[in-house]
Amino acid sequence: MKLLFERSRAGRGLSVLPPLDVPECPIEPSLRRRSALDLPEISEVDLSRHYSALEDRAYGVNDGFYPLGSCTMKYNPKINEKVAGLPGFLRLHPMAAPEDQQGAMEVYYRAGKCLEAITGMDRVTFQPAAGAHGELLGMLLIKAYHRDRDDAARRKMLVPDSAHGTNPASAAMAGFEVVSIPSTQDGRVDLEKLKEAVGPDTAGLMLTNPNTLGIFDENILEITRIVHEAGGLNYYDGANLNAVMGVARPGDMGFDVVHLNLHKTFSTPHGGGGPGSGAVGVKAILQDFLPLRQVEKAEEGFRFVDPPKSVGAVKSFYGNFTVVVKALAYMLALGPEGVREAAEGAVLNANYLMRALEPGYTPAVSGPCMHEFVLTLEQLKRETGVSALDVAKGMIDRGMHPPTMYFPLIVHEALMLEPTETESRETLDQAAKAMLEILDQAHKDPEALKQAPITAPVRRLDEVKAARTPILKYTRE
Ligand SMILES: *Cc1c(COP(=O)(O)O)cnc(C)c1O
């Protein structure tokens, strides 16, 4: 597909600026450009077709089933976009005086109260821009807490081997030494190994529950108790709160700090790198260390407050505001019952799809799952040579987005599916049927599957080359 610059023809295109009807205000010559701005010149119809063609090549939740595990690619009600686009929210300047942005401050305040109720935490901040950013803030809070108690010898952060890759990365970025805790055969934290690992150098534990295998660790109270008794704090990676919101609260499971991905669970579409929000909730013991510019209720209206021992700001201004507007609109529309129903629907749909696939596919761990599940295609690979990658590519030709592949790392030939609560039973049936057909094809005609996808705009890409030597800049001839 040609780029706009390649389609540009000198003199083409149109100028729609109206004639000047105000006094001209010339720009000082030293500040003027010396050559014309190099912009593509193209007619409106060609421009319009260009963007339609781009849209045709993209695949999103509006196009079909998108079971990308660990990402919660669910349908987000369009009304929430409308609410976030209201001029009063959209045109607000971040440097407006507090008395001129009371409405926006109320959004932060009320969204915070909702998430405090959902997570069982005492205070929420919306400053971090994404999940991993929230993790980093959480690590800085834990560090500040230990320092404040003259306990800076606590340098080790415990992270189970099933963790999302961002967890060890965030802990390392905050200056902690990462200690990996092995999982048991059935995907839970190995309690004995955890007991051996904790000590006076333990700063804390980072845990996802349900974990990346889609399993809820029933030993959670025991796990958080072991860490607390050793003097550490517990961090909950709540990027995917979809399975537990309205049902179980990290605050009740013994966690001291949690981050949520509003762009997964709370109605902001993602996948194209758009704005996110990694809201962070803390128990009262960490409240004094929160970032600057917390919104609090005042005698009258709302005010900004800098916590006394703040770790500082982690982002300019107050976070990605419109994402918070969408989250609040979503939570208010659903109400406490609706939030719980969404979580129950997510878990039901995942279990339904897992069972529907069981005639041919093997879950990595047995028993019911939470909002997502992991399949292992190790046996299929041994018998037919067809890999998890081949099956994923085959799904593209059957009109679906592929699941997450080769993650978590502790499962071989892994496919991780998260159907989400917004899919209908018919869609799940259709997906299961298509995936079982792929399995059939793997046995009858494995070579054909190795050619997939044949219907997509591009065939198989050289993923290693794309990762090692990416071309990120367009060079003009
Ligand atoms: C998505 C995800 C993250 C990272 O969130 P980003 O917004 O992409 O930084 C962290 N942990 C888990 C479990 C996730 O699924």
The ligand as an ORCA input file, in Angstrom:
! r2SCAN-3c Opt
* xyz 0 1
  C      -1.474     -5.880     30.235
  C      -0.834     -6.309     31.493
  C       0.155     -5.505     32.110
  C       0.756     -4.261     31.472
  O      -0.135     -3.235     31.172
  P       0.264     -2.077     30.138
  O      -0.833     -1.086     30.194
  O       0.416     -2.725     28.807
  O       1.572     -1.491     30.586
  C       0.636     -5.926     33.334
  N       0.224     -7.078     33.908
  C      -0.699     -7.873     33.337
  C      -1.129     -9.130     34.032
  C      -1.261     -7.526     32.108
  O      -2.141     -8.331     31.526
*
